[in-house]
Amino acid sequence: MGEWARVYMSRQGIKMDVFVGNALIDMYSKCGSVERALDVFKEMHSRDKFTWTAIILGLAVNGHGEEAIDMFHRMIKVSEAPDEVTFIGVLTACTHAGLVDKGREFFLSMIHSYKIAPNVVHYGCIIDLLGRAGKITEALETIDQMPMTPNATILGTLLAACRVHGNLDVGELVAQRLLELDPDNSMVYVLLSNMYAKSNRWEDVRRLRQSIMEKGIKKEPGCSLIEMNGMIHEFVAGDRSHPMSNEIYSKLGNIITDLKNVGYFPDVTEAFVEVAEEEKQNVIYWHSEKLAIAFALLSSEPNTVIRIVKNLRMCLDCHNAIKLISRLYGREVVVRDRTRFHHFRHGFCSCKDY
């Protein structure tokens, strides 16, 4: 609809004012189309603080950290004062670019130079910045020194960092604090179980799974949405209700074969089910984003971008598989999961495998 509105404006000779331009930048950024957001930004003859903030945020969340920081410096040069939302974009940019020292500098500059008091979102950006860099202890100390109570998002960010960097000691501590806030959060159990499995602590894995069964906690099913020819198609892991289900599963089977031929092997460490290894692999194969990609390869023109929105964090296996798919099939794949945008191109992801 947003794209239609822009085409309509162009055909009718309607000039783009700052309000429409800002809205278009925001829309394109949230759809993962940062190139189009930049096109709109360049076309705008008049810009305000919200224009700069929108493009900085758009670049940052789509993995263009250094470009977002450059845009911030351009904003300052034209004497446009940043606000608290602008700094969320700048700190997010530092996170994606791995610029820890720069992120600390911006955080202090926000407080001392611009007199902006950091809120819980700013602290969340700092925790993500430190966590991605493997500075787990510093991230935990920062949480303990926050002037406000950390929420589940901040603690979940640190727990995810503990999983990536294999810090089980801090991971157990953070998981305990998370479960005090939200005892039925299935993702905490999944991440902690994954860390136990990687440390070969299988008794703890079984204990966690037993606890989930006793408490009746249900893992939220993975769901992926994709738009094709003006229609939204929904895929759920293992579901066969789509009218093209037979073709989709057949296509996905061929994709899996192609992936295995170039060295792919399913990562079942996040398959949170008590079944045989082969059955775990089958569960992993039919995840919702893989089904959505198979459908897209069947239904879209070659070289078109595949855009998917998922309700959960993408698992390690799907992330690895989609990197290979982007290289083997020559398709750019954009996935917006619960945590961030992933832009897959030529076998690489914009998140740098975090």
N, C-alpha and C positions, 0 to 999 in steps of 0.2 A: 504493500500500500504506500509506504514511504517513497519507494522508487517511482511508483506511478505518479505520485504528487509532484515529484521533481520534473519528470518528463512533461507533465501537464503544464507546469509553470513555464518551462522552456518553450513549448509550442504556442502558448498564449502570450508570450512576451512579458510575463510577470517578473518584475525585478525581485531579486532575492534580498530581503532586508536582514538585519542582524538577528532577529528573532527566528526567522525561518532557517537561516544559515546555521545557527546554533543547534536547532532541533535536528537538522539533517546530519550535522557532524555527530551528534549524540546517537542518532539512529544507526548510521553506518558503523560507528565504532562498536555499538552493542551487537551488531550483526557480524562482527569480525571482518568488515570490509574497510580496513583502515586506509587503503589507497583512495577509495571514493571519498572518505572523510577528508583526506588531504586535498583532494580536488575541490571540494566545496570551500575549504578554508582558503585556498589560493584564489578562488573566484570572488570572495567577499571583499567589497570595497570598504566596508566599515566593520570594525571588530571591537568587541568590548571584553571585559574581564572574563565573562562567561564563555566567549569564543575561545580564548586562549586556554582556559581551564578544560573545556570540552576536548580540544585537540590533544592537550597534554595527557589527559586521562585516557583518551582513545588510543594514543600511541603506547602508553604504559601498559595497559591491560592486554594489549595485543602483542606484547613481547618486544616492542621497539623502544627499549629503555633509553639508550643514548640519544636517539632522535627526540624523545620526550624532554630530556634534560636540555638539549639544545634549544628546543622550543620555549622552555622556561626562561632561558637566558635572553631569548629574543623578546619575550614578554616584558622582562625587566627593562630592557633597552628602550622600549617604547613607553616606559613610565606607567605601565599598567600594574597596579598593585595586586599581588596574589592574595588569596584568602585561604581559609582552612581546607577547602575542597581542592584547591590548586596543589597544596602541599601533600594531600593524599595521592594525587597523581605523580608528583615528583618522587615521593618516597617509594611508591610502587615501581616507578621507573628504575630507581636505584636497585630495588630488589631483583628485577628481571635482568638487569645488566651486571649484577654481582658487585656493585660498587658500595661496599660496606662503609668505608671511611667517608665517602661522599654522602651517603645516607645519613650518617651521624652528623655531618656538617649541616646538611639541610634541616635536620630535626632541631639542632641548636639554633640555627639561623631563624627558623620559624618562631622560636620562643623569644630570643633576645633581640633580633633585628626587626621582626614584624609584629612582636607582641601578641602572638597567637598562642593561646593555651592549648596544648595537645589534648585531644579527646581519645576515647577508646579505639577509634579507627586508626588514628596515627600510631598509637602504640602497637596495634595489630600489624601495621606495616613494618615497624621496627622488628617485631618478633619474627615476621616472615623473612625479613632481610637477614637477620642473624641466623635463623634456622637454615635457610638455604645455603649459607656460607659455612655451615657446620659448627657455628659458635653456639652450641647447645647450652653450655653452662652460663654464658653471658645472657642468652635469651631468657633462661629461667630466673636469673638475678634481676633482669629488667622487669619481668612480670611481678616479682616479689616487691619491687620498689615502685610500682605504679601507684599513682594517687587515687586510683579507683579500683574496684574489684574486677579482676579479669573475667571476661565472659567465656562462654563455651567456644566461641569462634577463635579467640586468642589461644586458649588451651589446646584446641584441636589443631591449630596451625603448628604449635610446638610438638604435639604428638606426631604429626605427619613428618616433621623434620627428624624426630628421633627414629622413625621407621627408616627414612632414607639413609641416615648416617649410622644406623645400627647402635644407637645409644639406648640400651634396654633399661639401664638403671633409672635414668631420668624419665624414660617412657613410662615405666611402671608408676612412678610418682605422679606424673601428669595425668595418666589414665585414671588413677584413683581420684584425683581432684575433679576430673571431668565427670566421673560417674556419681560423685556427690552432687553435682549440679543437675545431671540428667541420667538417672539410673538405668533408663531403658534405651540409651543411645547405642544402637547396634554397631555403628561404625567404630566406636571405641574398642569393642570386643574384636572386631575384624582386624584393626591395625595392631592391637596388642598380640593377638594370635599370630599374625604375620611375623612379628618380631620374635616371638617365642619359637616359631617354626624355623626361622633363619638361624637361631642360636641352638637348634636341635634340642629344645626343651619341650619334648613331645608330651610329657606328663602335664605340663602347664597348658598346652594346647587343648588336651582332652578335658582338663578342669574347666577351662573357659567355655568350651562347647557344652559341657554338662550344666554349667551355670546358666547359659542361655536357654537351654531346654527347660530347666526347672523354673525359671522366671517367666517363661513363655514369651521371650523377646523375639520379635519377628524382624528379619533383615528386610529393609525396604527394597523392593524389586527394582532393578535397573530399567530405565525407560529412556528411549532416544526418539527425538522428533526430527523429521526432515521434510522440507517443502519441495514438492515436485509438480510443476505445471499448475501452480496456484492452489494445490491441495496439500494439507498437512498429513503426513503418514506417521503413525506411532508404532514403535517396535518395543517389545518387552522380551527380556532374555528367555529364550527357549519357546516363545509363543509361536503358534502356527495359524493365527486367525486372519492374517493378511490375505487378500484375494490372490496374490502372486506367491503365496507361501512356498509352493513346490519349486517354482523357478528360483526363488531367493535362496532356499536351502541348497539347491543344486549348485547355484553360482558360488555360494559361500564354501561349499565343499571343494570346488575347483580352486578357489582362492587359497584355501588352507594347503592344498596340494602344492600350488605354486610357491607359497611361502616356505614350505618344508624343503622344497628343492633348492632354496638358497640359504638353508641353514636354520630356519625358524624351528624352535621347539617350545611348546606351550609352557608358560610359567604358572603352575597351579598353586603357588604358595598362598594366594589369596582366595582360593576356592574353599569357602567356609562350610564344607559339607563332609560328613563322615561316610565316604564311599571309596571304592577302589580307585587307584591312580588313573586308569583308563577312563572311568566314568567322570572323574574330575576334569580330565582333558575335554570330554564332550561338553561338560557344563561351560567351560571357558570358551569353547569354539562358538557357542550360540549366544554370546553376549549381545545386548541390544545394539551397540554401535557397530558391531561387525555385520549384523543383519541389515542395518540402515545403509552401510556402505555397499553391501552386495546388491541391495535394491537400487541404489544410485548408479552403480556400474551397469545395471540392466536397463535403466530408464532414462539416463541422461546422455547428452552428446559428449564425445571425447573432448578432453581438455577443459571441460567446465569444472568449476570449483564445487566440491561436495561440502555442504554445511550441515552440521548436526548439533542439536542441543540435547544434553543429557542431564538427568536429575541428580546423579551421583558423581562422586570422584571416579575418574577413569582408572581401571585397574592396570597393573604393570603389564600384563599380557596384551591387553588391547592396545596399550600405548606402543609397545614394541611391534605388534602386528601392523598397526596403521602406519608406522614409519616405513616399514617394508612395502606396504601396499602403495604408498605415495611414490616410491621409487620404481617398483615393478610395473605399475599401471600408468605412470606419468600423470597422476592426478594430485592436485592440491586438495587437502582435506582440512577443514576447520571444525574443531570440536569445542563447544562451550560446555564444560562440565561444571560441577558445583563449585570448583575452586578457581578456575581461570580459563582463558582461551588457549587452545593448542593449535598452532598452525603447522601442519605437516607438509613439507616440501622436499622432494628429492632424497627421502630417507632420513630427514632430520626434523626435529620439532623445535618450535620457538621457545618452549619452556626449558630447553637444554636438559631434558630428561629428569626434571625435578618433579 
